[in-house]
Amino acid sequence: MARRALAVVAALLLVIAGVTACGTEARGVCGVIVDSTSYADPATSRNDVTSKLPAFAQGCDWIGFAAVTGSSESSACRQDPVSIAATQAENPNDNPVVEDRVRAHRITEVLPRALQLFDCPAEGEGSDVLGALRYLVKQLSAQRQPDKAHQIIVFSDLINNRGDLNINKLDLSEGARKQKIKELRDARLLPDMTGYSVVVHGFLREKTSSPDRFPLLEGFWREAFESAGAATVDLL
Protein backbone atom coordinates (compact mmCIF):
# COMPACT_ATOMS: atom_id res chain seq x y z
CA MET A 1 0.00 0.00 0.00
CA ALA A 2 2.83 2.37 0.91
CA ARG A 3 4.51 1.77 -2.43
CA ARG A 4 1.24 2.32 -4.27
CA ALA A 5 0.67 5.59 -2.38
CA LEU A 6 4.18 6.76 -3.22
CA ALA A 7 3.61 5.91 -6.87
CA VAL A 8 0.39 7.90 -6.93
CA VAL A 9 2.10 10.89 -5.30
CA ALA A 10 4.97 10.69 -7.79
CA ALA A 11 2.56 10.56 -10.71
CA LEU A 12 0.69 13.58 -9.38
CA LEU A 13 3.94 15.50 -9.03
CA LEU A 14 4.85 14.68 -12.61
CA VAL A 15 1.47 15.91 -13.84
CA ILE A 16 1.77 19.12 -11.84
CA ALA A 17 5.31 19.67 -13.12
CA GLY A 18 4.09 19.10 -16.68
CA VAL A 19 1.29 21.62 -16.29
CA THR A 20 3.68 24.19 -14.83
CA ALA A 21 6.17 23.69 -17.64
CA CYS A 22 3.42 24.07 -20.21
CA GLY A 23 1.99 27.18 -18.61
CA THR A 24 5.35 28.95 -18.37
CA GLU A 25 6.88 27.55 -21.56
CA ALA A 26 9.11 30.06 -23.34
CA ARG A 27 7.68 31.24 -26.61
CA GLY A 28 9.21 33.29 -29.39
CA VAL A 29 10.71 36.71 -29.88
CA CYS A 30 8.50 38.08 -32.63
CA GLY A 31 8.00 40.97 -35.00
CA VAL A 32 5.10 42.33 -37.05
CA ILE A 33 5.39 44.44 -40.21
CA VAL A 34 2.33 46.19 -41.62
CA ASP A 35 2.42 47.88 -45.02
CA SER A 36 0.65 51.26 -44.96
CA THR A 37 1.20 52.02 -48.67
CA SER A 38 -1.08 50.88 -51.50
CA TYR A 39 -1.12 47.36 -50.00
CA ALA A 40 -3.36 48.72 -47.21
CA ASP A 41 -6.18 49.73 -49.56
CA PRO A 42 -7.95 46.38 -50.16
CA ALA A 43 -10.13 45.19 -47.27
CA THR A 44 -8.46 41.80 -47.68
CA SER A 45 -5.24 43.20 -46.26
CA ARG A 46 -6.85 44.37 -43.03
CA ASN A 47 -8.79 41.12 -42.81
CA ASP A 48 -5.53 39.21 -43.04
CA VAL A 49 -4.14 41.05 -40.02
CA THR A 50 -7.33 40.56 -38.04
CA SER A 51 -7.52 36.85 -38.80
CA LYS A 52 -3.83 35.85 -38.79
CA LEU A 53 -2.15 38.00 -36.14
CA PRO A 54 -3.92 36.79 -32.95
CA ALA A 55 -2.89 33.18 -33.55
CA PHE A 56 0.67 34.28 -34.37
CA ALA A 57 0.84 36.29 -31.14
CA GLN A 58 -0.02 33.20 -29.08
CA GLY A 59 3.42 31.82 -29.89
CA CYS A 60 5.27 34.94 -28.73
CA ASP A 61 6.71 36.24 -25.47
CA TRP A 62 7.57 39.64 -26.98
CA ILE A 63 6.41 41.43 -30.14
CA GLY A 64 7.89 44.45 -31.93
CA PHE A 65 6.27 46.45 -34.72
CA ALA A 66 7.30 48.25 -37.90
CA ALA A 67 5.38 50.03 -40.65
CA VAL A 68 6.17 50.06 -44.35
CA THR A 69 6.01 53.67 -45.53
CA GLY A 70 7.93 55.63 -48.13
CA SER A 71 10.68 56.04 -45.53
CA SER A 72 10.25 53.15 -43.13
CA GLU A 73 13.48 53.26 -41.15
CA SER A 74 13.13 56.93 -40.22
CA SER A 75 9.33 56.88 -40.05
CA ALA A 76 7.59 58.82 -37.30
CA CYS A 77 4.78 56.25 -37.39
CA ARG A 78 5.62 53.85 -34.57
CA GLN A 79 4.01 51.49 -32.10
CA ASP A 80 5.62 50.41 -28.84
CA PRO A 81 6.47 46.72 -28.51
CA VAL A 82 4.34 44.44 -26.35
CA SER A 83 5.97 42.23 -23.72
CA ILE A 84 3.49 39.37 -23.51
CA ALA A 85 5.13 37.03 -21.02
CA ALA A 86 4.70 37.76 -17.32
CA THR A 87 7.76 39.22 -15.63
CA GLN A 88 9.39 37.63 -12.58
CA ALA A 89 7.82 40.35 -10.43
CA GLU A 90 4.37 39.62 -11.86
CA ASN A 91 4.69 35.86 -11.49
CA PRO A 92 7.41 35.08 -8.92
CA ASN A 93 6.26 31.50 -8.42
CA ASP A 94 5.91 30.62 -12.12
CA ASN A 95 2.23 29.97 -11.61
CA PRO A 96 0.74 28.88 -14.96
CA VAL A 97 -2.64 30.41 -14.08
CA VAL A 98 -1.03 33.80 -13.45
CA GLU A 99 1.05 33.45 -16.62
CA ASP A 100 -2.01 32.70 -18.73
CA ARG A 101 -3.92 35.61 -17.20
CA VAL A 102 -1.11 38.08 -17.93
CA ARG A 103 -0.64 36.75 -21.45
CA ALA A 104 -4.36 36.93 -22.25
CA HIS A 105 -4.43 40.58 -21.26
CA ARG A 106 -1.25 41.57 -23.09
CA ILE A 107 -2.23 39.81 -26.31
CA THR A 108 -5.28 42.06 -26.56
CA GLU A 109 -2.85 44.97 -27.10
CA VAL A 110 -1.21 43.43 -30.17
CA LEU A 111 -3.93 43.61 -32.82
CA PRO A 112 -4.97 47.26 -32.20
CA ARG A 113 -1.35 48.41 -32.47
CA ALA A 114 -0.82 46.54 -35.71
CA LEU A 115 -4.03 47.86 -37.26
CA GLN A 116 -3.05 51.44 -36.44
CA LEU A 117 0.02 51.04 -38.65
CA PHE A 118 -2.25 50.75 -41.69
CA ASP A 119 -3.09 54.43 -41.25
CA CYS A 120 0.42 55.87 -41.12
CA PRO A 121 0.70 59.21 -42.97
CA ALA A 122 2.36 59.21 -46.38
CA GLU A 123 6.13 59.70 -46.06
CA GLY A 124 7.43 60.24 -49.56
CA GLU A 125 6.52 58.18 -52.56
CA GLY A 126 6.81 54.46 -52.89
CA SER A 127 7.25 51.54 -50.52
CA ASP A 128 10.35 50.95 -48.39
CA VAL A 129 10.01 47.31 -47.34
CA LEU A 130 13.71 46.81 -46.65
CA GLY A 131 13.73 49.79 -44.30
CA ALA A 132 10.88 48.26 -42.29
CA LEU A 133 12.74 44.96 -42.07
CA ARG A 134 15.90 46.68 -40.84
CA TYR A 135 14.01 48.70 -38.23
CA LEU A 136 12.16 45.63 -36.96
CA VAL A 137 15.24 43.40 -36.81
CA LYS A 138 17.08 46.06 -34.76
CA GLN A 139 14.33 45.76 -32.17
CA LEU A 140 14.39 41.97 -32.22
CA SER A 141 18.18 41.86 -32.01
CA ALA A 142 18.06 43.80 -28.75
CA GLN A 143 15.72 41.12 -27.36
CA ARG A 144 17.43 38.13 -28.92
CA GLN A 145 17.65 34.97 -26.83
CA PRO A 146 19.35 31.88 -28.29
CA ASP A 147 16.92 29.46 -26.64
CA LYS A 148 13.83 31.06 -28.17
CA ALA A 149 12.36 30.97 -31.67
CA HIS A 150 12.58 34.21 -33.64
CA GLN A 151 9.76 34.83 -36.07
CA ILE A 152 8.43 37.65 -38.20
CA ILE A 153 5.00 38.01 -39.77
CA VAL A 154 4.81 40.47 -42.67
CA PHE A 155 1.61 41.95 -44.08
CA SER A 156 2.88 43.41 -47.35
CA ASP A 157 3.01 42.80 -51.09
CA LEU A 158 6.84 43.22 -50.89
CA ILE A 159 6.81 45.64 -53.81
CA ASN A 160 9.83 47.64 -52.66
CA ASN A 161 10.38 50.56 -55.04
CA ARG A 162 12.56 52.89 -52.99
CA GLY A 163 16.30 53.35 -52.65
CA ASP A 164 18.58 50.64 -54.05
CA LEU A 165 15.77 48.19 -54.77
CA ASN A 166 13.04 48.87 -57.30
CA ILE A 167 11.15 45.62 -57.81
CA ASN A 168 9.35 47.00 -60.86
CA LYS A 169 12.60 47.59 -62.74
CA LEU A 170 14.64 44.71 -61.34
CA ASP A 171 16.50 42.44 -63.75
CA LEU A 172 15.27 39.02 -62.66
CA SER A 173 17.66 36.82 -64.60
CA GLU A 174 19.41 34.38 -62.27
CA GLY A 175 22.79 36.09 -62.39
CA ALA A 176 21.32 39.57 -61.96
CA ARG A 177 19.20 38.44 -59.00
CA LYS A 178 22.21 37.00 -57.22
CA GLN A 179 24.24 40.14 -57.94
CA LYS A 180 21.53 42.43 -56.60
CA ILE A 181 21.20 40.39 -53.41
CA LYS A 182 24.98 40.50 -52.95
CA GLU A 183 24.92 44.28 -53.40
CA LEU A 184 22.16 44.66 -50.84
CA ARG A 185 23.95 42.42 -48.37
CA ASP A 186 27.33 44.11 -48.85
CA ALA A 187 25.70 47.52 -48.34
CA ARG A 188 24.02 46.17 -45.17
CA LEU A 189 20.61 46.89 -46.58
CA LEU A 190 19.57 43.33 -45.73
CA PRO A 191 19.33 42.83 -41.96
CA ASP A 192 20.82 39.83 -40.18
CA MET A 193 17.91 37.39 -39.90
CA THR A 194 19.91 34.32 -38.94
CA GLY A 195 17.57 31.58 -37.77
CA TYR A 196 14.40 33.62 -38.23
CA SER A 197 11.14 32.21 -39.55
CA VAL A 198 9.42 34.61 -41.96
CA VAL A 199 5.81 34.48 -43.14
CA VAL A 200 4.49 37.03 -45.66
CA HIS A 201 0.77 37.56 -46.24
CA GLY A 202 -0.37 39.38 -49.38
CA PHE A 203 2.71 38.76 -51.51
CA LEU A 204 2.28 40.68 -54.80
CA ARG A 205 -1.34 41.44 -53.89
CA GLU A 206 -3.14 43.65 -56.43
CA LYS A 207 -0.16 43.49 -58.81
CA THR A 208 -1.69 42.64 -62.19
CA SER A 209 1.02 43.70 -64.62
CA SER A 210 3.70 41.32 -65.92
CA PRO A 211 2.40 38.10 -64.34
CA ASP A 212 5.26 36.23 -66.01
CA ARG A 213 7.59 37.96 -63.54
CA PHE A 214 5.73 36.65 -60.46
CA PRO A 215 7.62 33.34 -60.10
CA LEU A 216 10.92 35.19 -60.61
CA LEU A 217 9.99 37.77 -57.98
CA GLU A 218 9.12 34.97 -55.59
CA GLY A 219 12.52 33.44 -56.30
CA PHE A 220 14.24 36.79 -55.69
CA TRP A 221 12.61 37.32 -52.28
CA ARG A 222 13.21 33.75 -51.16
CA GLU A 223 16.87 34.06 -52.08
CA ALA A 224 17.11 37.47 -50.39
CA PHE A 225 15.62 36.22 -47.12
CA GLU A 226 17.75 33.08 -47.19
CA SER A 227 20.85 35.17 -47.92
CA ALA A 228 19.98 37.26 -44.84
CA GLY A 229 19.98 34.00 -42.82
CA ALA A 230 16.26 33.21 -42.58
CA ALA A 231 15.63 29.58 -41.67
CA THR A 232 12.19 29.35 -43.29
CA VAL A 233 10.30 31.62 -45.69
CA ASP A 234 6.63 31.42 -46.65
CA LEU A 235 5.23 33.84 -49.25
CA LEU A 236 1.45 33.62 -49.12
N, C-alpha and C positions, 0 to 999 in steps of 0.2 A: 504493500500500500504506500509506504514511504517513497519507494522508487517511482511509483506511478504519479504520486503527488508532485515529486520533483520534476518529472518529465512534463507534467501539465504546466507547472510554473515556468519551466524553461521555454516551452512552446509559446506561452503567453508573452514572455519577454521578447522572443524573436519577432512575434507579430507586432508588438508595440514598437520595437526598434525599426521594423520595416516601415510602419506608418510614419514614424518620425522622420526617417530618411527621405521618404517620398514627399512629405509635406515641406521639408526644408531643402529639397534637392536643388543644386545650383543650376540655373538656366543660363541663357546666353546673354552676351553683350551685343546689343542690336542697334540698327539704324534704319531710319525711314526717310526716303526722298520723295517729295511730291512736286510734280512739274506744274508750275503756275502759268506757263506760256500757252500756246494754242492747244496743247494736249488737254488742258483743263476744261475746254469748252463743252465737249460731249458729256451728257449725263452719265454715260457709261463709265467715264473716268472716276467720277465721284462715287458711283456705285461700287466700283472696284475697291476703293479705299474703305468704304463702309462695310463691305462684305468680307474683305480679306484681312484687314489690319487687326481686328480683335483677336482672331485665332493666332496670328503671328505673334502678337504681344504676349500671349499666354506662355510662350517659350522663352521669355526674356526676363532678366533681372534688372536691366537698365536699357533705356532707349533714347537715342539722340535723333535730332531732326535736321533736315536741310531742305531748302526750296530751290528748284530750278527756275532761275530768272534769266534776264539778259546779262546779268553780272553776278553769278551765284556766290562766288567766294567772298565778295565784298558786300553782299546784299545786306540791307537794313531789315529785311523781313526774316525774323528769327522766331523760334520757339524754344523755350528752355527744355532740357532733357527731363525725362521722368525716371526716377529711381524706384523701381517696382518692388524689389525685394525688401523685406523688413530689415532695419538696421539692428545691430546688437543691442542698442539701447531700447528699441521698440520690442524686441523679442529675445530677452537675455537667456531664456531657457530653451530656445529653439522649439517652441511649441508650434506644432503644425497648424493648429486652429488659429492661433494669432497670425502666423505667416499667411495663411489663406485669406484672412480678414484684411490684412494690410494690402496684399496683392490685389484683391478684388476692388478695393477702393482706388488704388493707384492706377490700375488699368483703365478705369473710367476716364482718366485724364488724357490718355493717349490719342484716342480718335478725334476729340475736338481740336487738339493742337495740330494734328495732321491736316484736318479739313481746313483750318484757317490758312494754311500755306497755299491753298488753291487761289486765294484772293490777294496774293502779294501784288503790290503796285508794279507797273511796268518799269523795268530798269534797263533801258537801252533796247535795241532790237535783237531779235534772235533768242536762242536757247543755249545756255551754258551748262550742259550736263556734266562735263568734266569738272567744272568748278564746284558744283554741288557735291560730287563724289569726294573731291579733295577736302572740302570743308567738313563733310560728315566723317570721313576717315580720321581726320585730326581729332575729332571728339572721341571716336571709338578707341584710338590709339592711347589716349590718356587714361582710358578705363580698362585697357587690355589686361586680360588674365589668362595665362596659358591653359588653365584647366577648364575653361569655359568655351562654348561654341561662340563664334562671331558670325553674325548674319545680318544681311542688308536686304530690305525690301524696297523696290524702286517702282514708283508709279509714274511712268514717263514713256514717251515714244522713242526716246534716245536719239532724236534728230538734233544732234549738236551742230550748230551752224555759226559758232562764235570762235574767235581766236584762231588757234592753229589747227582746228578740226572743223571742216565744213562737210558734213555728210553728203549734202546735195551735189557737191563737186568732187567728191573723193574718187580717185582712181582705185577701182576695186579688183584689179588684177592681182593675182597671188603675190607677186613680188612687190608691187606697190603697197599692198595692204601691210605686208611684213615691215616694209621700210617706214611707213607712217607710224606704225606701232612702236618701232624702235626709236623714232624721233620723239614721240610723245613720252616714252619712258626715259630717254636720255635727258630730256628737258624737264623731267620730274612733273610732267603734267598728268601722268597716271599715278594715283596714290598706291602705297604699299598695301595690298589686300591679301597678304599671305594667309592662307587657311580660311578665308572668308567663304561663306555661302551667299550667293547673290540670286535673287529672284526678281525679275522685271515683269510688271503687268502693263499691258498696253503697247508693247513693242510695235513700232511703225503704225500705230493707230491713226486712222484718217489719212494716211499717205496713200494716194491713189495713182500717182505718176510713177512711171518706170518700174512696174511690178517685177520685171526681169532682174532688177537689182536687189530685190528683197533677200533672196538666199545668200547673196554675196555680202549684204549688210549684216545679216545674222552671223555669217562667218567672221566678219571683221570684229564685231563686238565680242563674240566668244573668244577670239584670239586675244583681243585687248584685255579682257578681264583675266584670262588665264595668264597672260604675260605679266599682269599686275600681281599675280599670285593666288587668285581666287581658286578655291578647291572645287566648287560646283557653280554652274551658271545655268539658269533657266530663263529663257526669253519667251514670255507668254503673251 
